[in-house]
């Protein structure tokens, strides 16, 4: 980690006006602030996910690490269900009727 970054993070953590406890209290007391924080985390998680190759994404899913990257495991289950339905439709068709 960058020494400058460590310094600035330490300064923030020690701050009398913007330390972690104060920020946590603000999030607990304001649903608007909590929503903004969740949205920021979701955007960050999506940008990190998009940095991975498709192969790496599959490996992350296989190992069950998706939530560690800020994703929701329910998203993975939902995506897997969609992929399964698409596979079934491509290979068996809908209601037994296959496209030509």
C-alpha positions in Angstrom: 0.0 0.0 0.0 1.1 3.5 -0.8 2.6 5.3 2.2 0.7 8.5 1.3 -2.5 6.6 1.2 -1.9 5.0 4.6 -1.1 8.4 6.0 -4.3 10.0 4.6 -6.5 7.0 5.8 -4.9 7.3 9.3 -5.6 11.0 9.4 -9.3 10.3 8.4 -9.6 7.6 11.1 -8.2 10.0 13.8 -10.2 13.0 12.7 -12.5 14.5 15.4 -15.2 15.4 12.8 -15.0 12.5 10.2 -13.8 9.4 12.0 -15.3 6.0 11.5 -17.6 6.1 14.6 -19.1 9.4 13.5 -19.6 8.1 9.9 -21.3 4.9 11.2 -23.6 7.0 13.5 -24.5 9.1 10.5 -25.4 6.1 8.4 -27.5 4.6 11.3 -29.4 7.8 11.7 -30.1 8.7 8.1 -31.7 6.4 5.7 -30.8 8.8 2.8 -27.1 8.6 3.7 -27.3 4.8 4.1 -28.9 4.6 0.7 -26.2 6.8 -0.8 -23.5 4.6 0.7 -25.1 1.4 -0.5 -25.3 2.8 -4.1 -21.7 3.8 -3.9 -20.7 0.3 -2.8 -22.8 -1.3 -5.6 -21.1 0.9 -8.2 -17.7 0.1 -6.9 -18.5 -3.6 -6.8 -19.7 -3.6 -10.4 -16.6 -1.7 -11.6 -14.3 -4.3 -9.8 -16.3 -7.2 -11.2 -16.0 -5.8 -14.7 -12.2 -5.7 -14.4 -12.2 -9.5 -14.3 -12.0 -11.7 -17.4 -15.0 -14.0 -18.0 -12.8 -16.9 -16.9 -11.9 -15.2 -13.7 -15.6 -14.4 -13.1 -16.5 -18.0 -13.5 -13.7 -19.0 -11.1 -15.0 -16.5 -8.5 -18.5 -17.9 -8.8 -17.2 -21.5 -8.6 -15.3 -20.8 -5.4 -18.2 -18.9 -3.8 -16.2 -15.6 -3.6 -18.7 -13.4 -5.4 -20.0 -11.7 -2.2 -16.4 -10.9 -1.2 -16.2 -8.6 -4.3 -19.2 -6.8 -3.1 -21.7 -8.8 -5.1 -24.8 -10.4 -3.8 -24.9 -14.2 -3.9 -28.6 -13.9 -4.9 -27.5 -12.2 -8.1 -25.3 -15.2 -8.9 -28.2 -17.6 -8.3 -30.5 -15.5 -10.4 -27.9 -15.3 -13.2 -27.4 -19.1 -13.0 -31.2 -19.7 -13.2 -31.4 -17.4 -16.3 -28.5 -19.2 -17.9 -30.1 -22.6 -17.2 -33.4 -21.5 -18.7 -31.7 -20.1 -21.8 -29.8 -23.4 -22.1 -33.0 -25.4 -21.8 -34.8 -23.2 -24.3 -31.9 -23.5 -26.8 -31.6 -27.2 -26.5 -35.1 -28.4 -25.8 -37.2 -25.5 -26.9 -40.2 -24.1 -25.1 -43.0 -26.5 -24.2 -41.2 -29.1 -26.3 -41.2 -26.9 -29.4 -37.7 -26.2 -30.7 -36.8 -23.3 -33.0 -35.3 -24.2 -36.3 
